[in-house]
Amino acid sequence: MIAISLRPTGRKWGTVSFASTLHLCPVLDLLMKDVPARWRAEVRLGLQEALVNAAKHGNKLDPNKTVLVEFYILENEYWWVISDQGSGFSPACSCAVDRTDAQDVHQVGECGRGLYILHQVFDQVHWNQQGTELRLCKQIRSRSKLPLVH
């Protein structure tokens, strides 16, 4: 089951919550609705990785636990805050690698594919101290970057 809450304000924001599952297409479709077409493939890949991590690793695919996603747009920034009901996560290393440096591909083994993808797709990646909430930001109108995926 998916629960949606959208607020009719001057800014676009809302929440989506769903029971822990890997059937994420409807959730991703909702979260991608306002993302410009140029960035959709890249952002969808990153969000899918984050949602899989929350449902599978955080909530252990327990259907009694939910994943909550708050999303909002502030000018040129698209934000997603993903929370799970798991025991928490502590990244073992920093995966903030330069996406233009081909040598950084070797760090994927140290950090894991999912973390690497998150740091490549999003401009900001932050976990809360408990490791149960992930904040992701994509700056859409950044002139210094082009989409990774076309």
Backbone torsions as a table, in degrees:
resi	resn	phi	psi	omega
1	MET	NA	140.9	178.8
2	ILE	-117.4	131.1	175.1
3	ALA	-112.3	134.4	-177.4
4	ILE	-125.5	138.9	175.0
5	SER	-135.1	112.1	176.6
6	LEU	-114.6	137.2	-178.8
7	ARG	-105.7	127.7	179.5
8	PRO	-80.9	74.5	177.9
9	THR	-114.8	-176.6	178.3
10	GLY	-68.2	-19.3	179.4
11	ARG	-111.9	152.2	179.2
12	LYS	-87.6	118.4	175.5
13	TRP	-159.2	163.2	-179.5
14	GLY	177.7	-175.9	178.5
15	THR	-136.0	151.4	173.7
16	VAL	-135.3	132.5	173.3
17	SER	-130.0	148.2	-178.4
18	PHE	-152.8	151.1	175.9
19	ALA	-65.1	147.0	-177.6
20	SER	-57.9	115.8	-179.5
21	THR	-155.5	162.6	173.9
22	LEU	-102.5	5.4	174.7
23	HIS	-85.9	83.7	-168.1
24	LEU	-103.7	-3.4	-176.6
25	CYS	-53.6	-48.1	-179.7
26	PRO	-64.2	-36.3	179.6
27	VAL	-67.9	-46.5	179.1
28	LEU	-61.9	-40.5	178.3
29	ASP	-59.1	-42.2	177.8
30	LEU	-64.4	-43.8	-176.6
31	LEU	-71.7	-23.0	-177.7
32	MET	-91.8	-5.4	-172.0
33	LYS	-49.9	-44.9	-174.6
34	ASP	-100.8	3.7	179.1
35	VAL	-77.5	130.6	179.6
36	PRO	-56.8	144.7	-175.6
37	ALA	-53.2	-37.5	-177.6
38	ARG	-58.9	-30.7	-174.3
39	TRP	-105.1	-3.7	-171.1
40	ARG	-60.8	-47.4	-176.3
41	ALA	-60.9	-44.7	-178.9
42	GLU	-66.0	-48.9	-177.8
43	VAL	-66.8	-39.0	178.3
44	ARG	-60.4	-43.0	177.5
45	LEU	-58.9	-46.9	-179.9
46	GLY	-65.0	-45.1	179.4
47	LEU	-65.2	-39.2	178.0
48	GLN	-60.5	-43.0	179.1
49	GLU	-62.4	-43.7	-179.6
50	ALA	-65.5	-41.3	-180.0
51	LEU	-69.4	-39.3	175.8
52	VAL	-61.5	-44.4	179.2
53	ASN	-60.0	-42.6	-179.4
54	ALA	-65.6	-46.1	-177.0
55	ALA	-73.5	-45.0	-173.2
56	LYS	-83.2	-52.8	-175.4
57	HIS	-86.0	-39.2	179.6
58	GLY	-74.2	-58.6	-175.1
59	ASN	-92.5	0.3	178.6
60	LYS	55.0	31.9	-178.8
61	LEU	55.3	27.6	176.7
62	ASP	-74.2	114.1	-177.1
63	PRO	-66.5	-11.2	176.7
64	ASN	-85.9	-8.1	177.8
65	LYS	-105.6	148.5	-178.2
66	THR	-115.9	158.3	170.7
67	VAL	-109.6	131.2	179.3
68	LEU	-113.0	131.9	177.0
69	VAL	-124.4	119.9	171.3
70	GLU	-100.9	136.7	-179.9
71	PHE	-137.8	145.8	178.4
72	TYR	-158.6	158.8	179.7
73	ILE	-120.5	125.3	175.7
74	LEU	-124.1	104.9	-176.9
75	GLU	53.5	-110.6	-176.4
76	ASN	-98.5	9.0	-177.8
77	GLU	-111.4	131.2	175.7
78	TYR	-108.5	124.3	-176.2
79	TRP	-118.3	141.6	172.7
80	TRP	-133.8	129.9	176.0
81	VAL	-116.6	114.3	-173.9
82	ILE	-111.0	122.0	-178.5
83	SER	-120.7	140.7	173.9
84	ASP	-123.9	174.2	-178.3
85	GLN	-108.3	25.9	-179.3
86	GLY	-82.2	-171.0	-176.8
87	SER	-85.8	-7.2	175.9
88	GLY	114.2	167.4	-175.5
89	PHE	-143.6	139.0	175.3
90	SER	-130.5	106.7	-179.0
91	PRO	-60.2	132.2	-176.0
92	ALA	-73.4	-22.7	-179.0
93	CYS	-149.8	168.0	176.7
94	SER	-89.1	126.6	-179.9
95	CYS	-106.0	21.0	-178.5
96	ALA	-77.2	72.9	-176.8
97	VAL	-96.9	155.6	179.6
98	ASP	-74.4	118.3	-175.3
99	ARG	-73.1	-4.5	176.9
100	THR	-97.2	-7.2	-176.7
101	ASP	-97.0	110.4	-178.2
102	ALA	-62.5	-25.7	179.6
103	GLN	-66.4	-23.6	-178.7
104	ASP	-67.7	-15.9	178.9
105	VAL	-59.6	-30.1	-179.7
106	HIS	-66.1	-19.8	179.7
107	GLN	-79.1	-8.4	-178.6
108	VAL	-58.8	-41.3	-179.4
109	GLY	-61.5	-34.2	-179.1
110	GLU	-73.1	-39.1	-172.6
111	CYS	-98.8	-25.6	-174.2
112	GLY	99.4	146.2	-177.1
113	ARG	-59.0	-44.7	-177.0
114	GLY	-62.0	-45.7	179.1
115	LEU	-65.3	-39.6	178.2
116	TYR	-60.1	-46.3	179.4
117	ILE	-60.0	-46.1	-179.4
118	LEU	-57.6	-44.6	-177.7
119	HIS	-73.5	-20.9	176.6
120	GLN	-83.0	-36.5	-175.9
121	VAL	-81.0	-44.5	-171.5
122	PHE	-100.6	149.9	179.3
123	ASP	-80.0	-26.5	176.3
124	GLN	-136.1	133.8	178.8
125	VAL	-136.9	112.9	-176.9
126	HIS	-136.8	136.3	172.7
127	TRP	-105.7	151.0	172.7
128	ASN	-74.7	172.4	-176.2
129	GLN	-62.1	-32.6	-179.5
130	GLN	-78.3	-17.4	-178.3
131	GLY	76.1	23.4	179.5
132	THR	-110.4	-0.4	-179.2
133	GLU	-137.2	130.8	-179.0
134	LEU	-119.1	128.7	177.5
135	ARG	-109.5	125.0	-178.7
136	LEU	-122.6	137.7	178.3
137	CYS	-132.4	134.8	173.8
138	LYS	-121.6	121.4	177.2
139	GLN	-91.4	107.5	-170.8
140	ILE	-73.1	-37.1	-174.5
141	ARG	-98.3	26.3	177.4
142	SER	-69.1	119.0	-178.9
143	ARG	-76.8	-17.7	-176.8
144	SER	-81.1	-12.0	-176.7
145	LYS	-126.8	147.2	171.4
146	LEU	-112.7	157.3	178.0
147	PRO	-57.5	143.9	177.3
148	LEU	-75.7	-33.1	-176.1
149	VAL	-116.1	134.0	-178.9
150	HIS	-108.8	NA	NA
